Amino acid sequence: MELTIRPLREEDIEALARIEAESFRMPWSARDFADLLRHDYCLYLVAEADGVPVGCAGMRESFGEGNIDNVVVARDYRGLGIAQKLLAELFVRGRERGVEAYTLEVRVGNAAAIHVYEKAGFVAEGVRPGFYERPREDALIMWKR
């Protein structure tokens, strides 16, 4: 498998919306992804396996901090280190833009995602009660500084 990490492009939107729909109960829509392309404070990367989008990770930057608001990998490509590679490249490109710290929220019950984030250097620093819907669940607040 040849893996490429590159910036989000308009032609990725439909594929990423399908991956989201397969992965989350409250998925981002194609319109949500399209909106990212309009804002220079958004940095979104796509993982492409053999020329096909299989995941993405991205953040919104503000005052030297990056809020990672989406990391998703297609079901058939999970467990291959793709999320780690996306995050590593996001950190490289974020540093180039002056981002010095990163934060994210993750469902407290999502052990697999928490493991990925801890491997990437994130540390749990708090909880947002009732943050998620469908089902209602607390969010773990994690930081990488």
N, C-alpha and C positions, 0 to 999 in steps of 0.2 A: 504494500500500500504506500503510495506516494502522498505525503501530507504537506499541504501548503497553508500557512497562516497569512492572511492578507486583509486589507480593509473591506468593510461592507460595501457592496455595490447594489444598485437597483435590481439587477437581475437575480440577486440572492433572496429577495424578499419573500416570494411565494414558497420556496423550499424551507426557509426558516420558519415561516408561519405554520407549515405542516409539522415540522419537528416540534415546535412549541405545543401544537394541538395534541400531539402524541404524548407529550411529556408532562403537561401541567393541567390542573383542573381549571385554572384561570389563565389561559394562555394569552400571550401577546398576539395581536392580529397583524395582518400584512400592513395595515395602515400605521400601526404602532412602529413597525420597523421602518417604513417609509419616512415617518416623521424624524427619525434619527438622522437621516441624511441631510436634513435642512438646518441642523444646528452644529456650529463649529465647536461647541463645548461637549459634544458627544464623540466618543471614540469607540467604535465597534469593529471587532475583528471577526472574520469568518474562517473556520477550519474547512478546508477543501480536501477530500480524499479522492484521489484519482479523478480530479476535475469536477467532483460533485460536492456541494455544500453539505456538511454533516454536523455542523454546530457553530456556535458563536459565543462570544463573551464581549461585554462592553461596559462602559462607564460614562457617567456624566461628571465633568470636572468643574470644580469651583474653588477658587482661592487656594490652590495647591493641594487640594484633596480630591480623590476620585471615589465616587459612589458607584460601586459595581452593582448594577441593577439587573443584570441578566447573564447567566452562564447556562448553556444548554447544549447537549450532545445527543444526536440521534441514538435511539435504543440499541441498534445493531453495532454501534461504534463505541459504546461505553466500556470502560475498563481497559482502554488502550492508551491512556495517558493524554488524550486529546484535550481534556479540560485543563490539565496542568500546563500543556504547551500553549494553549490560548492565554491563560493567566500570565505565564512567563513573558510572552510577547506583549501583552497589555502593560505589564510593568515596565518593560524596556521603552515602549512608545510613550507611556505616561511620564516617565522620567524626562524624556526628551521635551515634553510639554511643561515641565516644572512641577509635576505631581510628586509629592513627597510622602503621602499617606493614603491608604485605601480603606474603605469601609464597605460593609455589606450586611444584609439581613438574610437569614436562612431559617427555615422551619426547624424548631428544636428537635423534631422527630426525624429529620432527614440526615441520618447518620452518614450515609455515603457522601453527601455534599459537604458536610462538616469535615469529614476526613480529607477530602480534596482541598478544602480551604486551609486546614491546619498544615497539610503538606506544603502549601504555597506560602506559609509563614503567618497566616492569620491567627489571632488569639481572641477568644471570647471575652467580651468586656461588659456585657449587659444583656437584658432581655426586654423586648417590647411585648407586653401582655396583649393577647388577642389581635395581633398584627395581621395575621392571615385569615382569610375566609375560605369556606368550602374545602375542607372543614376548618372551623375556627381553631387557631393554634397560635401559640406564642412564637416570636421570632428571636433568635439568638443574634445579638449584635456583635460583629467581629471586626477587628482592626488589624491592619498590617502597617506598621510605622517604621 
